[in-house]
Amino acid sequence: MSEARKQNESVFTWAAPPLKFGDGAIDEIGLELAARDLTSCLILTVVPPRSWRVPYAASRVRAAFS
């Protein structure tokens, strides 16, 4: 490796909570919030047009930590 290339290298560290995928993943958000002593979070999801489960589950998580 050339000296010029070595000087341009950098390190990127990703320190984040685990990503959750699949049915029931939103139900585990409350556990993640409690484990990190957080009072709010941002939930990003793709909701099928006829699915009301995600907003309902998110409101339950919010109520549990209000």
Backbone as numpy.savetxt, mean C-alpha at the origin, in Angstrom:
# Nx Ny Nz CAx CAy CAz Cx Cy Cz
34.82 -2.50 -15.56 33.97 -1.31 -15.56 34.86 -0.08 -15.56
34.52 0.88 -16.38 35.34 2.08 -16.50 35.18 2.97 -15.26
36.18 3.81 -15.04 36.16 4.73 -13.90 35.00 5.71 -14.00
34.70 6.20 -15.21 33.60 7.15 -15.41 32.27 6.51 -15.04
32.08 5.26 -15.40 30.82 4.56 -15.09 30.67 4.36 -13.58
31.75 4.04 -12.89 31.70 3.84 -11.43 31.25 5.11 -10.72
31.65 6.26 -11.20 31.30 7.52 -10.55 29.82 7.86 -10.72
29.17 7.31 -11.73 27.76 7.62 -11.99 26.79 6.62 -11.37
27.28 5.59 -10.75 26.39 4.60 -10.15 25.75 5.16 -8.89
24.55 4.71 -8.63 23.86 5.12 -7.41 23.03 3.95 -6.90
22.55 4.08 -5.71 21.74 3.04 -5.08 20.36 3.61 -4.81
19.36 2.86 -5.15 17.97 3.23 -4.88 17.42 2.22 -3.89
16.99 2.68 -2.75 16.45 1.80 -1.71 14.95 1.97 -1.63
14.23 0.88 -1.68 12.76 0.90 -1.58 12.39 0.34 -0.22
12.00 1.20 0.69 11.58 0.78 2.02 10.09 1.08 2.16
9.28 0.11 1.83 7.83 0.31 1.85 7.15 -0.92 2.43
5.93 -0.74 2.90 5.19 -1.90 3.37 4.92 -2.85 2.20
4.62 -4.09 2.49 4.36 -5.04 1.40 3.14 -4.65 0.59
3.17 -5.00 -0.68 2.02 -4.77 -1.55 1.02 -5.90 -1.34
-0.24 -5.57 -1.38 -1.30 -6.57 -1.20 -2.05 -6.73 -2.51
-2.28 -7.97 -2.92 -3.01 -8.27 -4.14 -4.07 -9.32 -3.86
-5.16 -9.28 -4.61 -6.15 -10.34 -4.58 -7.34 -10.05 -3.69
-8.30 -10.99 -3.75 -9.51 -10.87 -2.94 -9.16 -10.84 -1.46
-9.75 -9.94 -0.74 -9.52 -9.84 0.69 -8.31 -9.01 1.08
-7.55 -8.55 0.11 -6.35 -7.77 0.43 -6.70 -6.49 1.16
-7.81 -5.86 0.77 -8.18 -4.60 1.42 -8.56 -4.81 2.89
-8.99 -6.03 3.22 -9.34 -6.32 4.61 -8.11 -6.32 5.52
-6.92 -6.47 4.95 -5.69 -6.50 5.74 -5.08 -5.12 5.95
-5.64 -4.10 5.35 -5.07 -2.76 5.46 -5.08 -2.28 6.91
-6.14 -2.60 7.63 -6.22 -2.22 9.04 -5.06 -2.77 9.85
-4.67 -4.00 9.57 -3.53 -4.60 10.28 -2.24 -3.87 9.97
-2.06 -3.48 8.71 -0.86 -2.73 8.33 -0.83 -1.36 9.02
-1.97 -0.70 9.07 -2.04 0.61 9.74 -1.70 0.48 11.22
-2.27 -0.51 11.87 -2.03 -0.70 13.30 -0.56 -1.05 13.57
0.02 -1.89 12.73 1.41 -2.31 12.93 2.38 -1.14 12.82
2.01 -0.14 12.04 2.88 1.02 11.84 2.41 2.25 12.60
1.39 2.08 13.43 0.83 3.16 14.25 0.43 4.36 13.38
-0.20 4.07 12.23 -0.65 5.12 11.32 -2.12 5.41 11.52
-2.53 6.59 11.15 -3.94 6.96 11.26 -4.59 7.20 9.91
-3.81 7.16 8.83 -4.38 7.35 7.49 -3.50 6.64 6.47
-4.09 6.39 5.31 -3.34 5.77 4.22 -4.02 6.10 2.90
-3.33 5.86 1.82 -3.87 6.04 0.48 -4.07 4.66 -0.13
-5.30 4.39 -0.57 -5.62 3.10 -1.18 -5.81 3.33 -2.67
-5.01 2.64 -3.47 -5.14 2.70 -4.93 -5.68 1.35 -5.40
-6.74 1.39 -6.16 -7.34 0.14 -6.63 -8.05 0.36 -7.96
-8.26 -0.71 -8.65 -9.07 -0.69 -9.86 -10.36 -1.41 -9.50
-11.44 -0.67 -9.52 -12.73 -1.22 -9.09 -13.57 -1.57 -10.31
-14.00 -2.82 -10.44 -14.93 -3.14 -11.53 -16.19 -2.29 -11.39
-16.83 -1.92 -12.49 -17.98 -1.00 -12.45 -19.09 -1.40 -11.48
-19.34 -2.70 -11.33 -20.46 -3.11 -10.47 -20.01 -3.53 -9.07
-18.77 -3.27 -8.72 -18.28 -3.70 -7.41 -18.37 -2.57 -6.40
-19.12 -2.79 -5.34 -19.21 -1.82 -4.25 -18.46 -2.32 -3.03
-17.83 -3.48 -3.13 -17.14 -4.06 -1.99 -15.96 -3.20 -1.53
-15.18 -2.68 -2.48 -13.98 -1.92 -2.11 -14.33 -0.66 -1.31
-15.25 0.19 -1.78 -15.59 1.36 -0.96 -16.16 0.97 0.41
-16.96 -0.10 0.45 -17.52 -0.55 1.73 -16.41 -1.01 2.67
-15.50 -1.83 2.16 -14.40 -2.32 2.99 -13.50 -1.18 3.45
-13.25 -0.22 2.57 -12.42 0.92 2.95 -13.08 1.74 4.04
-14.40 1.88 3.99 -15.09 2.63 5.04 -15.03 1.89 6.37
-15.03 0.56 6.34 -14.89 -0.21 7.59 -13.50 -0.02 8.19
-12.48 -0.01 7.33 -11.11 0.21 7.81 -11.01 1.59 8.43
-11.58 2.57 7.77 -11.54 3.95 8.29 -12.25 4.04 9.63
-13.42 3.42 9.74 -14.18 3.47 10.99 -13.41 2.79 12.13
-12.69 1.74 11.82 -11.94 1.02 12.85 -10.80 1.86 13.42
-10.29 2.80 12.64 -9.16 3.60 13.09 -9.51 5.06 13.31
-10.80 5.36 13.45 -11.22 6.74 13.70 -11.28 7.02 15.18
